[in-house]
Amino acid sequence: MSEITSASYNQQDIKLMNRSTVLRLLCVHGMLSRTQLSSLTGMSRAAITNIVNEMLQRGIVSECDPADSKELRGRRPISLKILPGQFVAIGVIKRLSKIKGVLLDLNGTTHKILVAPLADETAASLMAKLFSIIDYLLEHFHEYGKRCIGIGLSALGPIDLSTGTLLTPTYFNNISNIPLKQLLEDRYSYPIIVDHDINAATIAEKFFGNARFSDNFVYLGVGQGISCGMCINGSLCKGTRGFCGEIGHCSVNPHGELCSCGNRGCLELYVSTRAILERVRNDIATGEKTQLAENTNITWEGFIQAVSERDLYAYSVLRDAISVLSNSVVTLINMLDPELIIIGDSLALGGEVVIDMLKRMIATKAYCSDHVSVPIQLSQLHDHSPAVGAACVVLNSLFNSEINIFD
C-alpha cells in the first residue's frame, strides 16, 4: 500500500489515513522497524518518522530492544510495537443461545469474556441482556485501557448493514426487525459498528489469526448455523446487500427436508451442530449404542469428547457430516481458488480430527488437486472468532480512518 496523497482528500484526511495505516501494520505484525514500515507502506522515511514520533509522544507505541527485532542480518534497527494498556474495543456477539461480550486491546489480547444465556427472549429482554453486558464492560474497561475506541456488535443474519437492523433470523422466537445500531447509539456515546457475525469472524482472522498475511482466504464458520467469510484480494466480500456467504442455505439435497429459509436440503440441515446433535438424540432414542447414551443432556462439547475418545458411533456421525461439508468446501475451492481455508466456530473444537477428515475427503475432488493443495487450518481463535471479531469490526473502522484516536 502506498502513501496516500490523492488530491481528492484534504491534508488532514491524508494524515489520518497514513497514521491509521501504520497503526494497522503494527497491530497485525506485532513489531516492525521504521524501515520495515516505510517498505510496507511505500511512505517516505521522513513521513514514517513524523508519524512514529507522534505515536511515541501520545503513548500509542513504544520502542523495543533491537535484540527483539525480526530482522536477522546486519545491525538490528530499533523496532516499534503497540503499547499495552492504552486502547480497547468492546465486542458483543449475539448467537441463538447466548450473548458473549469481550474487551480486546490493539495487540489482539482478549480480556473480560462475559456470557449471558438466551432462552425464550422477546425483543425487550434480548436488548436488556445486551445492554447489561455492554454496561458491565464499559464500567471495567479502565482496568485494561485508558480509552474505549467503540462498541462492535455482530449477530447471525440477515442484517441490513446500511442501518444495522437485525431482520428475520431463523430459529429465534419470531423476533425480527430490531434496529440494533439505533438502539445502541441512543444509549451510548461511543462509535457503534454492527456487522454479520461471519464478517466479524473473518476480520478477526485477518487481523489476529491464521490469515494475517493472506489476501485470499475463506473462513468457514460451522456452529448452530453455517456461513463463510471471503477475503478476496485483501478485501472482505460482503455482496450488494450484505447477505454474502450464506453457504449454509445452499442446497446439498434438492429433495431433502424443508429448511426454515424455504429451500430444501440446505447444508445447515446436515452439518450444523444443531443438526448433528439432533441426529445423535434420535439415534440414541432408537437404541444406538454409544457412550453418549449415558448423558441426559447431550452437548456439542460432550459429542466432541466422545469423538476424541474414539467412540465409534460419534466418530461415524462426525465423518458423515464432514463428508457432506467436504462437497461444499470443494465448491468454494473451485470457485474462489483461495490460498487458505480456515475452519472456525464450534466445529473447530473438533481439532485435527476434523481437519484430517476434511483434507482426505477433498483431496480427490477439487479441480487441479493433483497440482495444488489448498491448506486447511483450524482457527487459532477457536470458537471465540465471532466475539473477538465483533471487537475487530471496531478496529477495522479505526484502520479505515472512520474512527480517529489521534485527536
N, C-alpha and C positions, 0 to 999 in steps of 0.2 A: 504494500500500500504506500503510495507516495504522499508527500507533503501536500496539504490542501491549500490551494492558492486561487481557486476559481473566482472570477470576477462576480459570479452570481451570489457570493457571500460577502458580508462586510468583514472587516478585520477582526471584530470581536467574535463572530461566528467561527472564523478560521482558527483563531487562537484556541477557542474552546474545543473544536474538533481535534486539533493536534494534541492538546493535552489529554483528551479522552482516549485517543489512540494509544498514547504512551501508557496511560493508566491500564488500559485493557491488556496490553502486551505484558506488563509487569504482573498483572493478576494471573494471566494464563501461564506464563513461563516461570513465574516464581522469582527468578533472579536474572537480571540482564545488566550488561555494562552499557555505558553511553555509546560506545562504538557499535555494539550489537543493536541498540535501539535505532541508531542512525541507519544501519544497514537494513533493518526490518521495515522501517517506515519510509525510507527514501528522503527523510528530512536531513537538512544540513547539520553538521556538528554544532554549529552555533545555536540553531533552533532547539536542538535537543538539550544543550547546556542551559539555555534560558528556562525551558520547561522543567528540567530536573531541579534547578536551583529554586524555582518557585515551590515545587513539591517538597523539597527539603525544608524550606522555611516554614511551610504550612504544617509540617509534621505528617505528611501523607506517605513519604518514602524515607528510607534510611540507607546509608551506605554500609556495605558488608566488607568483611575482611577479604583482601584479594585472594587468600588461600581458598576461599569458598567459591571462587569463580568457576564457571563451567568451561572456560577456555583452558586448554591443556598445554598449549605450546607458547613459548616465549614468556615475556613479562606479563603477569596476570593483572589486568586492569581492575580498578575498584568497581564492584557490582552494586546494583541497587535492588531493593525489594520493598514491597508494601509494608509499612509499619503497622503492626497489630494494635488493636485497641482504639482505632480511630473511627471507622465507619462500619455500620452493619445494615443489613436489609432484612425485613420481615417477609417470610414466605408462608403462605397458607394454602393447603390443598384440600379441596372438598371431594371426597370419594363417596361411593354409595353407602358404605357402612361406617365411615368415620371422617372427622376433620383432623388434620395434622398441621401443626404450626412449628416453624423453626426460626432461629436467628442465624444469619450467615454473614461472615465478615468477608472482606475483599480478598483474603487468601484462600477462600473456599472452605474455611473451618465452620462446622455446624455447632451451634450452641442451643441449649434450651429446646429440646424436642417435646412438644405437648400433643396429646391425643384426646379427642372427645368423641365418644361413640355416637352413632346416629341410629335411630330406630324408626318409629312411625312419626316422622317430623312433618310439621307444617312449615310454610314459608317463614312464619314468625319465629318458630322455635329454632329453625335452621339458622336464621340470622342472629338470634340471641346467642347460640353456641359459637358462631363465627366471631361475633363481637367480643365474647368472653375471652377467647384465645388471643385475639389481637390486643385487647386491653392489657392482658397479663404481660405479653411480650413487650409492649410499649412501656410498661411500668418497670421492666427489668433489663431493657437493652443497655442501660448505662453501665451494667456490670461487664459488658464486653466491648463497648464502643462509645465514643463521645457524641456521635450523631447518627440518627436513623435516616437512611437515604430515602426510603419509601416502603410501601407495602405492596407485595405481589400476591395475587390470588389466582390459582389455577383450579380448574374443575373439569369433570367429564363433560363432553359436549352433548349437543351442539351449543355453541356460544356465538352470539353476534359480536364479533370483535370490534366493530365500529362503535358500539355503545356499551360493551361489557355486560350484556344481558344474557343470563342463562336461559335458554329457550325451552326445549322439551326433553330433558334427559330421561332415558328409559329406566324402568325399574325403580322409580323414585317417587312413589306415592302421588303421582299426578301433579307434583309441584312443577310449575313452569313459568316462564317469562318473569324471572326475578332480575331487576336492574341492579346487579351486584356492584358495579362500579359507582353508580349514582348513590346507592345507599352507603357505601364506604366513604365516598367523598363528602357526603353530608355529615358524617360523624368524625372524620379525621382530617387534620390539616397537613397531610403528607401526600406526595405523589402516589396515585393508585394505578396499578397496572393489572389488567385482567387478561388471562390467556387460557387457551385449551391446555389441559394437563400434559398432553403428549408433546406440544410445542415447548412447554416449560422444561420437561424432562430432556428433550433434545438439546436445548440451550445449555442445561446443566452439564450434559456430556461434552459439549463443545468447549465449555469454559474449564471444567474441573475433572472431566472423566477421560475415558479412553480415546475420545475423538478430538483432543486438544489440538493435534497437529494434522487433522484430516479435514479436507474441504468437501469431500463427497462420501457421506455415510448415511446409514439408516439406523434409527433407534426403534426397536420393536418392543413395545410395552405390552406384556401379557399379564393381566390380572383379572379382576371381575369383568373387565371389558378388554378389547384388543384394539390397538391402533398403532400407527407408526409415524414417526417424525422423520423428515427427509431433509438433509442438508445437501444442497446441490451447488457446486462451485462456490462454496463458502457462505451461501445464503440459505436461510430456513425457508422451505417451501410451504406456504400457507394456503395457496389457492386463491380464487377470486373472492370468496365469501368467508374464508377461514375454516372451511369444512374438510380441508385436505387431510389425507392419511387415515381415513376410516376403513382400514382394511378388514376390521372385524365384521363389517357389514357387507363384505364381498362374498358372494355365494360360492361354496365349495361343493354343494349338492343341490342342484336346481329342483330336485324332487323331495328335498328334506323338510324338516319341521318349519312351521311358520315362525319367523322372528318378530320381535316387537316392532322392528323398523318397517315391517310389511314385506320384506324379502323372504325367500325360502332358503334354508340350508346355509345360513351365514356361518362364517368361520367361528364366530363367537359362540355359537351353539355347540361346538365340538371341542374347543381348545381353551376357553376361558376357565379360570379357577372355579367359577360357579358351575359350569357345565361338567367339569371333571369331578367335583365333589358330589354333584347330583347323581352322576353315574355310580360313584362308589356307594352312596347311600342306598340306591335302588338295588345294586347287586348284592349288598350285604343283606338287605331285606328279603332277598330270594335265596339266601343260603350260601353266598360266596365265602370261601374260607380265606381269611386274611387276618393279620394281627390288628388291622383297623377295626374289626368287628368287636374288639374289646372295649372300644370307646363309644360312649353315648353321644358325645359331641365331636364330630369329625371336623378338624380344621385343616387348612392348607398346610400349616406347619407340621401337623401330625402326619399328613399324607406324604410330605417330602421326607420326613424322618423315616417312614416305612420304606420309601424307595431307597434311602441311603443304607438301611439295614437289610436290603436285598429281599424284601417281601415280594415274592414272585407276582402276586396279583397287582400290587401297587406299581411295580415296575412295568408290567404289561399295559396297564391303563395309561401311564405316562408315555410309553412308547407309541401307543395308538394315537394319542393326542399330538405328539411330536411328528408323527407320520403325516397327519393332516396339515399341520403347520408348515412342514417342510415344502409342500407344494406351493404355498403362498410365498414362502421365502424365495423359492426358485423364481417365481414370477417377479418379485422385487429385483432380484439379481439380473434377470434377463432384460427388464425394462430400464433399470437405472444404472447398471454397471458400477456399483459403489466400491470404494476402497475397503469398506469395513461395515459389518453389521453388528450392532450391539443389542444384546438381549437384556431387557430390564424389567422392572416391576416385580410382581410376585414370582414369576417363572424363574427369575434369577436366583431365587433361594434354592433351586434345584442343583445349582453348581455345575461342575464339569460333566455330570451325568447328562444334563440337558444339552450341553454343547457337543459332547461326543455323539449323542444320538443324532442331533441335527446335522452335524458335519457328514456323518456316514450316509444319511438319507439324501442329502442334496448332491453328494459327490458325483453321482452318475446322471443327474437330472439337468443341471444348469448348463445353458448354452456355453460352449467353449470351456467347459470344466476340465477338459484334457490339457488346456493351455494355461488357464488362470484359476487360482483358488482364492475365493474371497474369504478373508479372515472373519471368523465369527467369535465374538468375545462376550463375556459376562460384563454387565455394568459394574464398574468399580464402586458405584454408589448403591448398588443392590436395589432394594425396594424403596430407597429414600429418594431416588431420582426426581419423582414428581414434586415432592415437598421442597427439596433443595432447588429444583427448577423454578418453583414459584418465587423464591427469592432471587434467582438468577434473571428472571424477566425484568426485575428492577435494575440489576447490574447491566443488563443489556441496554436498557434505556439510558443508563449513565454513560456507557461506552459509545452510544449513538448520539451523545450530546443533547439528549432530551431532558436530562436531569443535570443540573450544574452544582457541583460541590465546591467549586473554586471561588464562589462569591463570599 
